[in-house]
Amino acid sequence: MTDADVTPAQLDADLAEQWDAVVDWLRTLEDTALDTPTPLPGWRVRDLVAHLGEAMGVLARAEPVDVGTVVADRPERRHDLASYLASYADNADGIHARAVEVADEQADDPAAAVEERGAAALAHLAQLRSDGVALVRVRRGIVPLDQLVTTRLVELVVHADDLSRSVHGAAAVDPTARTIVSGALLAILRRRSGYEVDVVDERAWVRLATGRLGWADRGDALRSGNLAEGLPDLSAYLPLV
């Protein structure tokens, strides 16, 4: 499945399903597990949980944009999926600091806090769809609504995997959501590199694309689209996020 194959309705449904999977997983945790370290250096489970609430908050605050009203005297960054995801690196320390701050604020009941933010985000998304909105404004700039939703799905799938690796238990990753994210990230890699490659192992590929695995540890994440050729070295194009 590629990003072009996914309809807005499918995208929205899988965002909701992936969010539910994260909340259900979170509800099973003992309080002591919230301070467990994650695969991300310096991040606790509670910090990642808070960050996911913040990620959904971005969607909840998205403002409709009429293409005809975007004027030159208000210069704003115009994002596609690739540039939006790449922009995270510019403020990695700030993102972490904010997550820690929010985690401490909602320490009494983190599950309830993030569940409320997710519900608000999904309700706002439904309203944007009902109003026929195609373009939105967020803090990082202007982005097509479908691509903003995809960035939220990337956040949820990637960090749900981080959470599942931190605390043993049921996987928090929805398989269909991971397939959508895998296809979206693959499309970015193909455009950047010019190579036709295919995904063999979606979980490994998503980890590779987001810096959880290095190129040398990629295993069977990818293969060449031309079976007569070997997989080229794509390390210069990775990670994508």
Secondary structure, 3 states (H helix, E strand, C coil): CCHHHCCHHHHHHHHHHHHHHHHHHHHCCCHHHHHCECCCCCCEHHHHHHHHHHHHHHHHCCEECCHHHCCCCCCCCECCHHHHHHHHHHHHHHHHHHHHHHHHHCCCCHHHHHHHHHHHHHHHHHHHHHCCCCEEEECCEEEEHHHHHHHHHHHHHHHHHHHHHHCCCCCCCCHHHHHHHHHHHHHHHHHHHCCCEEECCHHHHHHHHCCCCCHHHCCCCEEECCCCCCCCCCHHHCCCC
